[in-house]
Amino acid sequence: MNENERLRELRKALGQTQAAFGARLGIGGSAIANLEAGTRQLTQATILAICRTNWDGRYVNEEWLRNGTGGMFQERDVEAELAVMLSELSDTPLDKFKRRLFATLATLDEDQWLTLAEIAERLADKPDNP
């Protein structure tokens, strides 16, 4: 089975129409039809987009999509989730805040992390105000 056939198998396993699958990736349903038919080949960008997309809590195994090795889906650990989240940040005001927050967190030393943990614990223990 080639990668075009695996793409069709993946889409069907996800219960997506060609149009819905393409929309999640930012491409048209006709482009998905051409990929599945083999009249167009998957690009590096499309493969990465497919594998970075959260398909209802599942992520496509890039090795499976490219070569047919391993399972269709892979498990992601917290570090992989964070990497995906950071790579998907856009330029909306909320995402600008998230970027600043992550940039700030990346510069914290151990003492600052301990202080932040204490603050978070106090906030979590604080009863809701009516």
C-alpha positions in Angstrom: 0.0 0.0 0.0 1.4 3.4 -0.9 1.0 6.7 1.0 -1.9 7.8 -1.2 -3.8 4.6 -0.3 -2.8 5.1 3.4 -4.2 8.6 3.2 -7.6 7.2 2.1 -7.5 4.6 4.8 -6.7 7.2 7.4 -9.5 9.5 6.3 -12.0 6.7 6.4 -10.7 5.5 9.8 -11.3 9.1 11.1 -14.9 9.0 9.6 -14.1 12.2 7.6 -15.4 13.1 4.1 -12.7 14.4 1.7 -14.1 17.9 2.1 -14.1 17.8 5.9 -10.6 16.2 6.0 -9.2 18.8 3.7 -10.8 21.6 5.6 -9.0 20.5 8.8 -5.8 20.8 6.8 -6.6 24.0 5.0 -6.9 22.4 1.6 -9.9 21.6 -0.6 -11.7 18.3 -0.8 -10.8 18.0 -4.5 -7.1 18.1 -3.5 -7.7 15.2 -1.1 -9.5 13.3 -3.9 -6.4 13.9 -6.2 -4.1 12.7 -3.4 -6.1 9.6 -2.7 -6.3 8.8 -6.4 -2.5 9.2 -6.8 -2.8 12.0 -9.4 -0.9 14.2 -6.9 1.7 13.2 -4.4 1.7 14.1 -0.7 4.0 17.0 0.0 6.2 17.3 3.0 4.0 20.2 4.3 0.8 18.1 3.9 2.3 15.1 5.7 3.4 17.3 8.6 0.0 19.0 8.7 -1.7 15.6 8.9 0.6 14.4 11.6 0.4 17.6 13.7 -3.4 17.8 13.6 -5.2 16.6 16.7 -7.8 14.2 15.3 -10.0 14.0 18.4 -7.1 13.1 20.7 -5.2 11.0 18.2 -2.2 11.9 16.1 -1.1 10.2 12.9 2.1 8.2 13.1 4.4 9.8 10.4 6.3 6.6 9.8 3.0 4.8 9.1 1.8 7.5 6.7 5.1 7.6 4.8 6.2 4.0 4.9 3.4 1.9 6.3 5.5 0.9 9.4 4.0 0.9 12.9 0.4 1.8 13.8 -1.8 4.4 12.2 -1.8 6.5 15.3 0.8 7.4 17.9 0.7 8.4 21.5 2.1 11.8 22.4 3.7 12.7 25.6 3.4 16.1 27.3 6.6 17.4 25.7 5.3 16.5 22.2 2.0 18.2 23.0 3.8 21.3 24.2 5.9 21.4 21.0 2.8 21.1 18.8 1.0 23.8 20.8 3.9 26.2 20.5 4.3 25.5 16.8 0.6 26.2 16.2 0.4 29.6 17.9 -0.8 32.3 15.5 -1.0 36.1 15.9 -4.3 36.5 17.6 -4.1 38.6 20.8 -4.6 35.5 23.0 -1.8 33.7 21.2 0.5 36.7 21.6 -0.1 36.4 25.3 0.6 32.6 25.2 3.8 33.3 23.3 4.9 35.8 26.0 3.9 33.5 28.7 5.9 30.6 27.3 8.9 32.8 26.6 8.8 34.0 30.2 8.5 30.5 31.5 11.4 29.3 29.4 13.7 31.8 31.3 12.7 30.9 34.9 15.4 29.5 37.2 14.7 26.8 39.7 13.8 29.2 42.6 11.3 31.1 40.3 9.7 27.7 39.3 9.3 26.9 43.0 7.7 30.3 43.7 5.4 29.9 40.7 4.4 26.4 42.0 3.5 27.9 45.3 1.4 30.6 43.7 -0.4 28.0 41.6 -1.1 25.8 44.6 -2.6 28.8 46.5 -4.8 29.7 43.6 -6.0 26.1 43.2 -6.8 25.9 47.0 -8.6 29.3 47.0 -12.4 28.9 47.3 -14.5 30.5 44.6 -15.8 33.9 45.4 -19.7 34.1 45.2 
